[in-house]
Amino acid sequence: MTKERLYLFDTTLRDGAQTTGVEFSLEDKIAISRMLEAIGIDYVEGGYPGANVVDTEFFSEKRTKAARFVAFGMTKRAGRSVDNDPGIADLVNSRADAICYVSKAWDHQVKLALGISTKENLKSLAESVAAAIAGGKEALVDCEHFFDGYKANRTYALECVKTARDAGARWVVLCDTNGGTMPSEVEEIVADVLTVAPGDRLGIHAHDDTGQAVANSLAAVRAGVRQIQGTLNGLGERCGNANLVTLIPTLVLKPVFAERFETGVGPEQLETLTHVSRAFDEMLNRAPNRQAPYVGASAFATKAGIHASAIAKDPSTYEHVLPEVVGNERAIMVSQQAGKSNLLSSLKRFGIELAKDDPRLDKMLRQVKEREARGYSYDGAEASFYLMAHKLLGTLPKFFEVTGYRAAIERRHNAKGELVTICEAVVKIDVDGEVLMSVAEGNGPINALDLAMRKDLGKYSDRIDDLELVDFKVRILDGGTGAVTRVLIESRDSTGERWFTVGVSPNIVDASFEALYESFTYKLMKTATSS
Amino acid sequence: MTKERLYLFDTTLRDGAQTTGVEFSLEDKIAISRMLEAIGIDYVEGGYPGANVVDTEFFSEKRTKAARFVAFGMTKRAGRSVDNDPGIADLVNSRADAICYVSKAWDHQVKLALGISTKENLKSLAESVAAAIAGGKEALVDCEHFFDGYKANRTYALECVKTARDAGARWVVLCDTNGGTMPSEVEEIVADVLTVAPGDRLGIHAHDDTGQAVANSLAAVRAGVRQIQGTLNGLGERCGNANLVTLIPTLVLKPVFAERFETGVGPEQLETLTHVSRAFDEMLNRAPNRQAPYVGASAFATKAGIHASAIAKDPSTYEHVLPEVVGNERAIMVSQQAGKSNLLSSLKRFGIELAKDDPRLDKMLRQVKEREARGYSYDGAEASFYLMAHKLLGTLPKFFEVTGYRAAIERRHNAKGELVTICEAVVKIDVDGEVLMSVAEGNGPINALDLAMRKDLGKYSDRIDDLELVDFKVRILDGGTGAVTRVLIESRDSTGERWFTVGVSPNIVDASFEALYESFTYKLMKTATSS
């Protein structure tokens, strides 16, 4: 049986750019469109030529090879001919392969927001589509507010779809602009739209305002839609657009869809998905969502010991797909609830293979339990676990030792009578018998200690140049008098790798320093093996 | 028309505790069950009595008033009588109102993971349910792997449901344990289950592995399920459980559901949802998800200028529900009204009544926004908000002033050659012109500062005797070049009241000190009004 083709349309560079705090440079846009093409996206919507300098520049060249390169814009203004509309000219003269027009499909919004008649709106739509086709472009129409519009005035909403189709639009995309439509409603409404617009010419554009953008997109496909619009990692205005990184594996792997449909994404491309998703977050300088479906660091993580031993027998016990098909990996967390099988698979992930009956395994398990009882948590600090394992196996080199440190924080009135805080740290480091002493000022004691340590690590100095502290988290355990502080430090380097180290002490500065020291050691260990 | 009742079952304290990096203390569990009751949850699953010290202690008292308090556990072990099973005894003897048993419904898993016959499994199930009922508890059964089990062996999966029902379970909960089932499959399978188990006795337990836990839960409700299991903010193993914070407003506000069903959540409770969601994240010491449906800081944010002006004309342009009904606010400055009404209701909670047109309200709103832009967060620090309001209204007495402090941490070898860390703090305090200077040693700089401050507060000394620091949380906020630290301190006193104060600074000690100072001030304010 031949499968029906589903088309994937990415709007990360257009609707995704509406995300609070996100702004793309020209270089970002170029890099992201390459990523999108590489995973097999069919349409890459690049932005809005004419709206700003970056977008105009981006559309001055064709930026994709295999994928269709799409420019987004408004239909022609009412009361002006299509040949005389600079907005349309920007779109038609751009180097895009296709133009996606946004056109309101809710009569109330046409009158309220545009202040024109519903008839004028249809006329603008038809003429704009015709202009795109005359200019040699493929035409697409995003019917804005389609579902709310349909509920308010079914006739007008359907008329918008017909007008776009009749004018020659390849795709008419039904947009749930406000994101409040339920999957059951999407399914019913799409079925009705198909009665006036049969065939493979409908698309869906969903937003996540009720946490159902993915479900709405899939409901639309079941009902007959053949193009899905979405973004990388669900970027987008408000709660975001449909997440293509979640949708793609579902379409490719889940029998309900995979048996009927095919997409432009092959198995090798699917295997890069985890990497693409995380690399994109790196580009946005934000921590990847650990709980993200398919690609999150926790998506195939198991904490409970009974689950871990069941997974060892058969992955289908707690995994709905195999992690490697999306380029992710199984993460059996080392924790109080864990047993030997968790430990073995964690070690394996770091390239340490031990036999099941290796006596060092028992010793390690005892040590993990003993340290966790004291407040350590390896579940979130795998780099520290890695160092502990190497230490126990005798394979951790002694890079450097900190023989002492001092940190002082002082808040006082300065000469101008202002209250200021000053922070200074001194560290004494022993590298192969050579004692190095450094001092630095910082924003706070940990920052000052970090800066002092970096000042002189002797022969290791240049190996920590690109080491960067990204985040640190502090938790007080047990409360009360015997309180202990646990500090988790997140670090990264220029390779894009992120790692977590942990420190525990009644003293927050001590705990931070331990995690800091382990982060430095991990970085040195890492560069030792790679060189 | 009378509406059908939907029951909300929260498993944050049980399945939510499987989240990577999350661990609940007894105090956390008590605080969270209060939050859950306050928003109108029907069932609060508290954990697994007998499995660990915290859970056993938690179940030594009844922890809920209105909600049913549920203990989770396994059915009796095969080859042992129900009266002779310590696991069952722990459940029955706990102070829970109800017991939720997990029981495998996939024959393959019964044989593989349990290593017993499918018949033995049913026998354990029936006898365990009977034991719960005999012990005076309501019985619930989580059918683990139900949907995968149904696909593999429909007869056995349905037999599990029937066995649980016939044994007297009030609820039989269909679990999508691996989270890979599609909403359309859920709908079909639930409809089939209803043919053997009619009525209002089915529940749904969905996981988010394809990003559809919410959609799967709603599909199940449409098909006939009347209990929904989920967690606060979608906590849970791997990608998390169904997010109750997303589900609740959809059930209450969306006509498709609201016209047919009612829940235990009233309009006033719905208005607290944003606050509850963010306060819970604060408790977990993690940044709230800005894009979270309904409650995220960006959920009603608009970036595009054209959208903002359309919203000013009519909110339905880009909002599917009004933000205030879930206690959130529109994040565009076109409407100060939304912000003001939030502020008014927060002030009211602290007994401060202001008129809607009081000019001080505008000033306060500006100050909140300005301070939040600098990193403060009043969602989790209501005591600081209370102090700020009183300061602005001129009703905050000047108790004492800290004119300077110094803290020093030193790690060095002692006389015995051991590495030790010593921490000392000095504070200078002005009480009504009298300058007091104290010094103390502590476990860490904040502890030392706390101890030094307590040593001599002049005439206020005895009013802070029972003040105790319970917890403190530190978060690094990404401020580009200048990262800023936010510290949240939780305090309590002998009345049992707990309060949270916040401090923000590039220096962690400074930020901590600010929160500490505010905690002391709040305590003095509190005793001033109560005496």
Contacts between the chains, C-beta under 8 A, distances in Angstrom:
chain1	res1	chain2	res2	distance
A	18	B	303	5.1
A	18	B	304	6.1
A	19	B	291	7.8
A	19	B	298	7.6
A	19	B	303	7.8
A	20	B	290	6.3
A	20	B	297	7.7
A	20	B	298	4.5
A	20	B	301	5.3
A	20	B	303	6.4
A	20	B	331	7.8
A	21	B	290	7.9
A	109	B	310	7.7
A	109	B	317	6.4
A	112	B	310	7.4
A	112	B	313	5.8
A	112	B	314	5.7
A	112	B	317	7.3
A	113	B	306	7.9
A	113	B	310	4.5
A	113	B	313	6.9
A	113	B	317	6.3
A	148	B	316	7.6
A	177	B	318	7.0
A	178	B	316	7.5
A	178	B	317	7.9
A	178	B	318	5.9
A	178	B	319	6.2
A	178	B	320	4.2
A	179	B	320	5.7
A	180	B	254	7.4
A	180	B	320	2.5
A	180	B	321	6.7
A	182	B	218	7.1
A	182	B	250	7.8
A	182	B	254	6.3
A	182	B	256	5.3
A	183	B	183	6.2
A	183	B	215	5.6
A	183	B	218	7.5
A	183	B	219	7.3
A	184	B	219	7.9
A	184	B	222	6.3
A	184	B	256	6.7
A	185	B	256	6.8
A	208	B	291	7.2
A	208	B	293	6.3
A	209	B	293	5.6
A	209	B	294	7.6
A	209	B	299	7.0
A	209	B	320	5.2
A	210	B	214	7.2
A	210	B	246	6.7
A	210	B	250	5.1
A	210	B	254	7.4
A	210	B	293	5.6
A	210	B	294	7.8
A	210	B	320	7.3
A	211	B	214	4.3
A	211	B	215	7.8
A	211	B	243	6.3
A	211	B	246	4.1
A	211	B	250	7.9
A	211	B	293	4.5
A	212	B	212	7.7
A	212	B	214	6.0
A	212	B	215	4.9
A	212	B	218	7.7
A	214	B	210	7.2
A	214	B	211	4.3
A	214	B	212	6.0
A	214	B	215	7.6
A	215	B	183	5.6
A	215	B	211	7.8
A	215	B	212	4.9
A	215	B	214	7.6
A	215	B	215	3.3
A	218	B	182	7.1
A	218	B	183	7.5
A	218	B	212	7.7
A	219	B	183	7.3
A	219	B	184	7.9
A	222	B	184	6.3
A	234	B	291	7.3
A	237	B	301	7.7
A	237	B	302	7.1
A	237	B	303	6.4
A	237	B	304	7.3
A	237	B	307	7.7
A	238	B	291	7.3
A	238	B	296	8.0
A	238	B	298	5.8
A	238	B	299	5.7
A	238	B	300	6.8
A	238	B	301	6.2
A	238	B	302	7.6
A	238	B	318	7.8
A	239	B	291	4.8
A	239	B	292	7.0
A	239	B	293	5.1
A	239	B	296	6.2
A	239	B	298	7.1
A	239	B	299	5.5
A	240	B	291	5.0
A	243	B	211	6.4
A	246	B	210	6.7
A	246	B	211	4.1
A	250	B	182	7.8
A	250	B	210	5.1
A	250	B	211	7.9
A	254	B	180	7.3
A	254	B	182	6.2
A	254	B	210	7.4
A	256	B	182	5.3
A	256	B	184	6.7
A	256	B	185	6.8
A	285	B	478	7.7
A	290	B	20	6.2
A	290	B	21	7.9
A	291	B	19	7.7
A	291	B	208	7.2
A	291	B	234	7.4
A	291	B	238	7.3
A	291	B	239	4.9
A	291	B	240	5.0
A	292	B	239	6.9
A	293	B	208	6.3
A	293	B	209	5.6
A	293	B	210	5.6
A	293	B	211	4.5
A	293	B	239	5.0
A	294	B	209	7.6
A	294	B	210	7.8
A	296	B	238	8.0
A	296	B	239	6.3
A	297	B	20	7.6
A	298	B	19	7.5
A	298	B	20	4.5
A	298	B	238	5.8
A	298	B	239	7.1
A	299	B	209	7.0
A	299	B	238	5.7
A	299	B	239	5.5
A	300	B	238	6.7
A	301	B	20	5.3
A	301	B	237	7.6
A	301	B	238	6.1
A	302	B	237	7.1
A	302	B	238	7.7
A	303	B	18	5.2
A	303	B	19	7.9
A	303	B	20	6.6
A	303	B	237	6.5
A	304	B	18	6.3
A	304	B	237	7.6
A	306	B	113	7.9
A	307	B	237	7.8
A	310	B	109	7.7
A	310	B	112	7.4
A	310	B	113	4.4
A	313	B	112	5.8
A	313	B	113	6.9
A	314	B	112	5.6
A	316	B	148	7.6
A	316	B	178	7.5
A	317	B	109	6.3
A	317	B	112	7.2
A	317	B	113	6.2
A	317	B	178	8.0
A	318	B	177	6.9
A	318	B	178	6.0
A	318	B	237	8.0
A	318	B	238	7.8
A	319	B	178	6.2
A	320	B	178	4.1
A	320	B	179	5.7
A	320	B	180	2.6
A	320	B	209	5.2
A	320	B	210	7.4
A	321	B	180	6.7
A	331	B	20	8.0
A	333	B	20	6.2
A	377	B	21	7.5
A	377	B	23	7.3
A	379	B	20	6.0
A	379	B	21	6.1
A	380	B	20	6.7
A	380	B	21	4.3
A	402	B	411	7.8
A	403	B	413	7.2
A	404	B	410	7.6
A	404	B	411	5.5
A	404	B	412	4.4
A	404	B	413	6.8
A	404	B	419	7.7
A	405	B	410	7.4
A	405	B	411	4.9
A	406	B	408	7.0
A	406	B	409	7.1
A	406	B	410	4.5
A	406	B	411	7.4
A	406	B	412	7.8
A	407	B	408	7.1
A	407	B	409	4.7
A	407	B	410	7.8
A	408	B	406	7.1
A	408	B	407	7.1
A	408	B	408	4.4
A	408	B	409	7.6
A	409	B	406	7.1
A	409	B	407	4.8
A	409	B	408	7.6
A	409	B	445	6.5
A	409	B	507	6.8
A	409	B	509	4.6
A	409	B	510	7.5
A	410	B	404	7.7
A	410	B	405	7.4
A	410	B	406	4.6
A	410	B	407	7.8
A	411	B	402	7.9
A	411	B	404	5.6
A	411	B	405	5.0
A	411	B	406	7.4
A	411	B	510	6.7
A	411	B	513	7.3
A	412	B	404	4.4
A	412	B	406	7.7
A	413	B	403	7.3
A	413	B	404	6.7
A	419	B	404	7.7
A	421	B	505	7.4
A	421	B	507	5.3
A	421	B	509	7.6
A	421	B	510	4.9
A	423	B	507	5.9
A	423	B	509	7.5
A	443	B	482	7.9
A	443	B	483	7.5
A	443	B	506	3.9
A	443	B	507	5.5
A	444	B	485	6.7
A	444	B	505	8.0
A	444	B	506	6.6
A	444	B	507	3.9
A	444	B	508	4.4
A	444	B	509	6.3
A	444	B	510	7.5
A	445	B	409	6.6
A	445	B	445	7.3
A	445	B	507	7.9
A	445	B	508	7.0
A	445	B	509	6.5
A	446	B	508	6.8
A	471	B	476	5.2
A	472	B	474	7.3
A	472	B	476	5.8
A	473	B	285	6.1
A	473	B	474	6.8
A	473	B	475	7.0
A	473	B	476	8.0
A	474	B	285	7.7
A	474	B	472	7.3
A	474	B	473	6.7
A	474	B	474	3.7
A	475	B	285	6.2
A	475	B	473	7.0
A	476	B	471	5.0
A	476	B	472	5.6
A	476	B	473	7.8
A	478	B	25	7.9
A	479	B	25	7.4
A	479	B	27	7.0
A	479	B	470	5.2
A	479	B	471	5.9
A	483	B	443	7.3
A	485	B	444	6.7
A	505	B	421	7.4
A	505	B	444	7.8
A	506	B	443	3.8
A	506	B	444	6.5
A	506	B	447	7.9
A	507	B	409	6.7
A	507	B	421	5.3
A	507	B	423	5.9
A	507	B	443	5.5
A	507	B	444	3.9
A	507	B	445	7.8
A	508	B	444	4.5
A	508	B	445	7.0
A	508	B	446	6.8
A	508	B	508	7.6
A	509	B	409	4.6
A	509	B	421	7.7
A	509	B	423	7.6
A	509	B	444	6.3
A	509	B	445	6.5
A	510	B	409	7.5
A	510	B	411	6.7
A	510	B	421	4.9
A	510	B	444	7.4
A	513	B	411	7.4
